[in-house]
């Protein structure tokens, strides 16, 4: 008889865990507190972003996750684009960091493009003062709102996974997961609760180096005449945001300049990127505020700073903003990339992926369930 498993949470980590269990023969039940996933998993760019990961285990995990994404998206009949990414340089120190990164990137499909080559890649790039760009082939764009909504139906149809919605698990008495007067039993239970780490095993989360991150984002309307921006677009501030770029020896010097010239941006954790979905809408962001509790109100001046910086490297056919929002995700404070802990026999917590959930979850959860996972120092 097949083993059974309960997965708590239907965000990207929960879906990735459920899939990894099901393809290994488990009978899987996913229990989600809301009628659909509405947390950080749908409030992001939809970027599967290997370029942000340092070479080695995390980069390989991102590529593995991407391969699973492609399989799942094809099955769920969801839009995606292997768009790649462009990081623009308008100053010599930005150009130097990019060129160094390309030189030391052994097997990544990355290259330095001059200004003319960059403008050929994307009609949306601001050509004024452009020195060149980093082009990476790895990055893929999905529409997170479409994908996270569609994947449960695909997993139900192809893997026999059961989804139970509008049900908050408030207690685990292994082998039971309890919600009010109802309970479910399984051989294994996986807690994939995202930012809600106060409800289940709060003592374990309380002992972990965890905080929360609030990010503000915007979406521009569908671009006229089916105009496409091509790759995901990034400004120089992204070079100091992602750990992958630490391989460039001159990065500390660039960071020092930014700390002087963009002190207010860095205070609010602003670095700016843009990606386009299948409908032609452009998602723009973002900022990063860290705390355990946030005001529920967005800061208009942050959105203005994001859009002003965006204009330094990108121009769109229509710049009209039609949606703004914020997301909140758990974030480790010790530089680690995830939490995988077993608070009691039969129960596993998978959490703490921060802003890397879309990029790493399918790979990480496949490792955890497949027995190949090992923490990265």
SEMAR-499406 format. One line per 2 residues: number of its first residue (from 1); for each residue x, y, z of C-alpha. Coordinates in nm, 4 decimals. Layout:
% SEMAR-499406
NUM	X,Y,Z; ...;
This chain:
% SEMAR-499406
1	0.0000,0.0000,0.0000; 0.1301,0.3452,-0.0911;
3	0.2391,0.5791,0.1830; 0.0217,0.8815,0.2525;
5	0.1252,1.2415,0.3095; -0.0401,1.5662,0.4112;
7	0.0996,1.8959,0.2843; -0.0110,2.2094,0.4659;
9	-0.0159,2.5104,0.2340; -0.0861,2.5438,-0.1401;
11	0.1677,2.8125,-0.2238; 0.4654,2.7313,-0.4422;
13	0.6516,2.5394,-0.1685; 0.3430,2.3324,-0.0866;
15	0.2744,2.2592,-0.4538; 0.6383,2.1635,-0.5133;
17	0.6333,1.9326,-0.2094; 0.3049,1.7731,-0.3150;
19	0.4344,1.7068,-0.6653; 0.7608,1.5567,-0.5378;
21	0.5689,1.3216,-0.3103; 0.3136,1.2197,-0.5718;
23	0.5664,1.1300,-0.8417; 0.7247,0.8965,-0.5856;
25	0.3987,0.7118,-0.5302; 0.2580,0.8859,-0.2228;
27	-0.1135,0.9447,-0.1782; -0.1077,1.3193,-0.1157;
29	-0.3577,1.5570,0.0424; -0.2902,1.9314,0.0345;
31	-0.4752,2.1407,0.2915; -0.4937,2.5173,0.2352;
33	-0.6487,2.7700,0.4731; -0.7886,2.9937,0.1944;
35	-1.0118,2.9190,-0.1041; -0.7049,2.9663,-0.3245;
37	-0.3412,3.0601,-0.2728; -0.3228,3.4377,-0.2219;
39	0.0121,3.4891,-0.0484; 0.3624,3.5655,-0.1721;
41	0.3426,3.2968,-0.4410; 0.1090,3.5113,-0.6540;
43	0.2563,3.8489,-0.5561; 0.5851,3.8376,-0.7431;
45	0.7430,3.8896,-1.0846; 0.7011,3.5306,-1.1961;
47	1.0737,3.5092,-1.2584; 1.2541,3.1771,-1.2484;
49	1.5903,3.3396,-1.1869; 1.9078,3.1262,-1.1983;
51	2.1217,3.4362,-1.2618; 2.0652,3.5402,-0.9007;
53	2.2106,3.2194,-0.7582; 2.5819,3.1637,-0.6923;
55	2.7448,2.9026,-0.9112; 2.7394,2.5562,-0.7665;
57	2.4641,2.3840,-0.5725; 2.2115,2.6698,-0.5743;
59	2.2556,2.7416,-0.9444; 2.2113,2.3710,-1.0192;
61	1.9016,2.3636,-0.7965; 1.7577,2.6569,-0.9904;
63	1.8156,2.4810,-1.3229; 1.6556,2.1633,-1.1885;
65	1.3589,2.3670,-1.0673; 1.3277,2.5273,-1.4097;
67	1.3114,2.1873,-1.5772; 1.0262,2.0868,-1.3450;
69	0.8519,2.4198,-1.4063; 0.8567,2.3526,-1.7801;
71	0.7016,2.0089,-1.7339; 0.4328,2.1368,-1.4966;
73	0.3462,2.4464,-1.7001; 0.3105,2.2422,-2.0175;
75	0.0792,2.0014,-1.8392; -0.1239,2.2806,-1.6803;
77	-0.1378,2.4650,-2.0160; 0.0041,2.7848,-1.8657;
79	0.1957,3.0551,-2.0479; 0.5699,3.0868,-2.0006;
81	0.8617,3.2436,-2.1856; 1.2295,3.1538,-2.1700;
83	1.3060,3.5209,-2.2056; 1.6495,3.5478,-2.0478;
85	1.7512,3.8672,-1.8689; 1.9366,4.1914,-1.9353;
87	2.1245,4.3870,-1.6682; 2.2116,4.7307,-1.8027;
89	2.5296,4.9286,-1.7402; 2.5418,5.3096,-1.7659;
91	2.8603,5.3622,-1.5647; 3.2051,5.2108,-1.6024;
93	3.1957,5.0413,-1.2624; 2.8692,4.8657,-1.3563;
95	3.0232,4.7586,-1.6868; 3.3315,4.6302,-1.5041;
97	3.1250,4.4191,-1.2632; 2.9294,4.2701,-1.5527;
99	3.2414,4.1894,-1.7537; 3.4102,4.0317,-1.4531;
101	3.1011,3.8231,-1.3828; 3.0995,3.6953,-1.7397;
103	3.4713,3.6122,-1.7213; 3.4395,3.4021,-1.4045;
105	3.1094,3.2316,-1.4953; 3.2369,2.8968,-1.6070;
107	2.9336,2.7247,-1.7569; 2.6549,2.9798,-1.7389;
109	2.5141,3.0962,-2.0749; 2.6039,3.4620,-2.0128;
111	2.7686,3.7285,-2.2272; 2.8507,4.0976,-2.2304;
113	2.6598,4.2902,-2.4974; 2.7619,4.6327,-2.6218;
115	2.5019,4.9087,-2.6450; 2.3904,4.8266,-2.9984;
117	2.3605,4.4552,-2.9221; 2.1606,4.5348,-2.6084;
119	1.9110,4.7483,-2.7987; 1.8698,4.4663,-3.0497;
121	1.7692,4.2354,-2.7640; 1.5022,4.4688,-2.6262;
123	1.3235,4.7730,-2.7694; 1.2422,4.8787,-2.4126;
125	1.5996,4.9566,-2.3049; 1.6860,5.3219,-2.2496;
127	1.9715,5.3802,-2.4927; 2.0799,5.7168,-2.3515;
129	2.4262,5.6736,-2.1996; 2.4084,5.2959,-2.2314;
131	2.7493,5.1255,-2.2144; 2.6285,4.7686,-2.2522;
133	2.4601,4.4903,-2.0604; 2.4856,4.1437,-1.9159;
135	2.2706,3.8998,-2.1102; 2.1802,3.5660,-1.9546;
137	1.9848,3.2940,-2.1358; 1.8716,3.1036,-1.8252;
139	1.5797,3.3087,-1.6957; 1.2189,3.2112,-1.7561;
141	0.9044,3.4154,-1.6962; 0.5729,3.2696,-1.5820;
143	0.2553,3.4453,-1.4754; 0.2417,3.3527,-1.1053;
145	-0.1276,3.4328,-1.0733; -0.2162,3.2019,-1.3598;
147	0.0295,2.9268,-1.2700; -0.0404,2.9007,-0.8974;
149	-0.4135,2.8878,-0.9720; -0.3819,2.6240,-1.2456;
151	-0.1242,2.3837,-1.1017; -0.3573,2.2300,-0.8382;
153	-0.5995,2.1170,-1.1088; -0.3122,1.9704,-1.3082;
155	-0.1805,1.7833,-1.0019; -0.5288,1.6535,-0.9230;
157	-0.5780,1.5270,-1.2770; -0.2353,1.3744,-1.3362;
159	-0.1160,1.2699,-0.9904; -0.4388,1.2091,-0.8011;
161	-0.3542,1.4706,-0.5385; -0.6479,1.5806,-0.3229;
163	-0.6831,1.9502,-0.2393; -0.8861,2.0649,0.0601;
165	-0.9509,2.4412,0.0585; -1.0805,2.6876,0.3183;
167	-0.9366,2.4751,0.5968; -0.6833,2.6096,0.8451;
169	-0.4782,2.3463,1.0249; -0.4323,2.4796,1.3772;
171	-0.2701,2.1797,1.5433; -0.0664,1.8721,1.4579;
173	-0.0910,1.5661,1.6805; 0.1061,1.3333,1.4594;
175	-0.0155,1.1415,1.2664; -0.3129,1.3780,1.2711;
177	-0.3543,1.7300,1.1335; -0.6390,1.9061,1.3102;
179	-0.8779,2.1812,1.2033; -1.1533,2.2468,1.4547;
181	-1.3534,1.9271,1.4925; -1.2025,1.7706,1.1802;
183	-0.8774,1.5803,1.1458; -0.6804,1.3946,0.8817;
185	-0.4122,1.1302,0.9273; -0.1089,1.0427,0.7180;
187	0.2228,0.8631,0.7357; 0.4077,1.1918,0.6839;
189	0.3137,1.5583,0.7276; 0.4840,1.8545,0.5593;
191	0.4341,2.2081,0.6858; 0.4767,2.4630,0.4044;
193	0.3104,2.7601,0.5685; 0.5092,3.0522,0.4271;
195	0.4831,3.3706,0.6292; 0.2401,3.2113,0.8764;
197	0.4949,3.0618,1.1109; 0.3075,3.1560,1.4300;
199	0.0377,2.8852,1.4105; 0.2182,2.5514,1.3841;
201	0.5361,2.4744,1.5813; 0.5859,2.8387,1.6850;
203	0.8635,2.7383,1.9251; 1.0709,2.5983,1.6366;
205	1.0141,2.9005,1.4175; 1.0813,3.1286,1.7141;
207	1.4202,2.9673,1.7631; 1.5096,3.0041,1.3957;
209	1.6816,3.3131,1.2492; 1.3636,3.4226,1.0706;
211	1.2015,3.7554,0.9999; 0.9536,3.8709,0.7355;
213	0.9987,4.0875,0.4284; 0.7379,4.3228,0.2822;
215	0.7866,4.4195,-0.0805; 0.5921,4.6693,-0.2911;
217	0.5207,4.6056,-0.6576; 0.3338,4.7571,-0.9500;
219	0.1873,4.6379,-1.2774; 0.1681,4.8388,-1.5998;
221	-0.1205,4.7877,-1.8372; -0.1093,4.5619,-2.1440;
223	0.1252,4.7218,-2.3924; -0.0380,4.8413,-2.7181;
225	-0.0024,4.6601,-3.0508; 0.1318,4.3427,-2.8871;
227	0.4573,4.5227,-2.8092; 0.7012,4.2978,-2.6228;
229	1.0028,4.3928,-2.4126; 1.1845,4.0613,-2.4659;
231	1.4106,3.9657,-2.1744; 1.3436,4.0624,-1.8143;
233	1.5101,4.3999,-1.7553; 1.7223,4.5022,-1.4553;
235	1.9012,4.8145,-1.3415; 2.2399,4.8333,-1.1747;
237	2.1007,4.8081,-0.8210; 2.0144,4.4439,-0.8911;
239	2.3860,4.3710,-0.9219; 2.4306,4.4243,-0.5481;
241	2.1036,4.2537,-0.4535; 2.1676,3.9029,-0.5841;
243	2.4358,3.6808,-0.4337; 2.5312,3.5424,-0.7717;
245	2.7120,3.8642,-0.8617; 2.9480,3.8412,-0.5643;
247	3.1764,3.6478,-0.7979; 3.2771,3.9833,-0.9531;
249	3.5856,4.1188,-0.7737; 3.4940,4.4861,-0.8164;
251	3.1418,4.4517,-0.6752; 3.2358,4.6044,-0.3346;
253	3.3436,4.9249,-0.5081; 3.0153,4.9467,-0.6967;
255	2.8253,4.8829,-0.3755; 3.0153,5.1636,-0.2018;
257	2.9132,5.4089,-0.4755; 2.5521,5.3005,-0.4554;
259	2.5555,5.3371,-0.0768; 2.6539,5.7001,-0.1291;
261	2.4412,5.7891,-0.4322; 2.1380,5.5688,-0.3634;
263	2.1272,5.5707,0.0155; 1.7500,5.6220,0.0267;
265	1.6884,5.3421,-0.2222; 1.9010,5.1020,-0.0195;
267	1.7315,5.2114,0.3041; 1.4066,5.0734,0.1635;
269	1.5725,4.7793,-0.0105; 1.4849,4.9049,-0.3578;
271	1.6280,4.7458,-0.6673; 1.4280,4.7602,-0.9870;
273	1.3339,4.4946,-1.2413; 1.0619,4.4510,-1.5023;
275	0.9089,4.1397,-1.6571; 0.6227,4.0975,-1.9047;
277	0.3520,3.8329,-1.8880; 0.1616,3.6667,-2.1688;
279	-0.1077,3.9340,-2.1624; 0.1510,4.2024,-2.2321;
281	0.1313,4.3482,-1.8810; 0.4596,4.4524,-1.7217;
283	0.5334,4.3776,-1.3562; 0.7716,4.6224,-1.1885;
285	0.9353,4.6241,-0.8453; 1.0443,4.6100,-0.5796;
287	1.1299,4.7189,-0.2252; 1.2274,4.5220,0.0866;
289	1.1279,4.6099,0.4440; 1.2114,4.3692,0.7267;
291	1.0083,4.3154,1.0448; 0.7768,4.0616,1.2051;
293	0.4744,4.2910,1.1793; 0.4039,4.5537,0.9123;
295	0.1646,4.8399,0.8643; -0.0964,4.7222,0.6118;
297	-0.0471,5.0397,0.4088; 0.1769,5.0818,0.1053;
299	0.4131,5.3786,0.0880; 0.3452,5.5883,-0.2214;
301	0.6921,5.7413,-0.2176; 0.8433,5.3925,-0.2543;
303	0.6384,5.3282,-0.5678; 0.7531,5.6667,-0.7019;
305	1.1181,5.5835,-0.6319; 1.0770,5.2489,-0.8106;
307	0.9236,5.4094,-1.1181; 1.1800,5.6907,-1.1268;
309	1.4684,5.4432,-1.1160; 1.2962,5.2247,-1.3751;
311	1.3009,5.5201,-1.6152; 1.6814,5.5309,-1.5982;
313	1.7069,5.1997,-1.7869; 1.3693,5.1238,-1.9496;
315	1.1041,5.2920,-2.1636; 0.7659,5.1396,-2.2408;
317	0.4974,5.2046,-2.5005; 0.2502,5.2642,-2.2181;
319	0.3768,5.3515,-1.8681; 0.0274,5.3490,-1.7147;
321	0.0128,5.1739,-1.3760; -0.3114,4.9866,-1.3198;
323	-0.2302,4.7764,-1.0108; -0.0181,4.8159,-0.6995;
325	0.0182,4.5709,-0.4120; 0.2546,4.4320,-0.1549;
327	0.3659,4.0826,-0.0663; 0.5120,3.9388,0.2532;
329	0.7428,3.6391,0.2701; 0.9603,3.4765,0.5379;
331	1.3280,3.5644,0.5247; 1.6259,3.4070,0.6981;
333	1.8619,3.6505,0.8686; 2.1700,3.4270,0.8684;
335	2.2250,3.4174,0.4926; 2.0917,3.0634,0.4525;
337	1.8562,2.9766,0.1696; 1.5922,2.7627,0.3404;
339	1.4768,2.5925,0.6582; 1.4219,2.2178,0.6498;
341	1.3605,2.0895,1.0009; 1.1831,1.7929,1.1587;
343	1.0142,1.9138,1.4773; 0.8962,1.5605,1.5557;
345	0.9070,1.2193,1.3944; 0.6984,1.2140,1.0777;
347	0.6745,1.5938,1.0392; 0.8925,1.8130,0.8156;
349	0.8876,2.1922,0.7910; 1.0033,2.3511,0.4629;
351	1.0191,2.7292,0.4744; 1.2402,3.0366,0.4615;
353	1.3130,3.0567,0.0880; 1.2680,3.4324,0.0956;
355	1.2508,3.5859,-0.2500; 1.3732,3.2651,-0.4138;
357	1.0533,3.0653,-0.3881; 0.9674,3.0674,-0.7584;
359	1.3281,2.9970,-0.8548; 1.4208,2.7204,-0.6106;
361	1.1106,2.5508,-0.4647; 1.0603,2.2776,-0.7235;
363	1.4277,2.1863,-0.7023; 1.4575,2.2060,-0.3240;
365	1.1444,2.0054,-0.2536; 1.2446,1.7393,-0.5060;
367	1.5740,1.7046,-0.3156; 1.4023,1.6892,0.0254;
369	1.1483,1.4261,-0.0776; 1.4016,1.2369,-0.2902;
371	1.6449,1.2092,0.0004; 1.9293,1.3998,-0.1663;
373	1.8909,1.7268,0.0243; 2.1845,1.8572,0.2247;
375	2.2062,2.2068,0.3797; 2.4420,2.4458,0.2023;
377	2.7084,2.6062,0.4217;
